Amino acid sequence: MPGYSVRYVPLNEYQEPMNDSALFEQNNENFSKEVKQACRSILKSTGNSLKLDEKLKSACLVSFVYHARFAIRVLLFSMFVVSLLTSFRDVPAQDFINAYAQFLQRQGKLDVPGYVDIVKTSSHNELPPQEAETWFYKRAASAARQIYLKQNIGVGNLNRKYGGAKNRGCRSGRHTDASGSVNRKALQALEKLGVVELSPKGGRRITPNGQRDLDRIAAHTLQEEDDE
């Protein structure tokens, strides 16, 4: 075309209206090391004597990398907010206890006493639990849920919680506490895992790691229920 010419502009003299390269330099602290190296290699590969359209392509690519990283941040932040809004209170107690018990059993780090197949959980029971392989995991999961709900709960509180009425024949029934040894072993096992810790006010309280695990299990359980 008459009057049309292509002028080679040095990179240090080129001024992009959006000035993405300057934006990149101003936000160095917000970029990861890998993204920095990728963008710098793109800017370096343009050289000092490339055509205008090629420099526009490189600048657009830098802008795409920046905005893509921003979109990923928004997505991760939204997932974090959803996880914060979902807690074990949103899940039925029995569903949460079963899910957390299965998690503890798959993890294989919970210390299980050797008497789980012969011991009774309370004096008012006539037989030991029928689920000899899983009942201790459910008791530990239920204890962790109780501590998360009320905080500062000890063995005595759990004994009253898991106790029941004893059969006294023709006489009126009376409440009998559950086995303190079973509940103590469950709390000690959870404490070794870092789910609970000793509270200065007495009893046990949930730890930040334990709270995160319980909320994550609750969110996963709630998602499975929604999918069904």
Secondary structure, DSSP 8 states (H G I E B T S, - for coil): -TT-------TTT---SS-HHHHHHHTGGGS-HHHHHHHHHHHHHT-SS--HHHHHHHHHHHHHHHHHHHHHHHHHHHHHHHHHH--GGGS-HHHHHHHHHHHHHHH--S---TTTTT--SBTT-SS--S-TTTHHHHHHHHHHHHHHHHSSB-HHHHHHHS-EEE--TTS--EEE-B-HHHHHHHHHHHHHHTSEEE-TTSSEEE-HHHHHHHHHHHHHHHHHHHH-
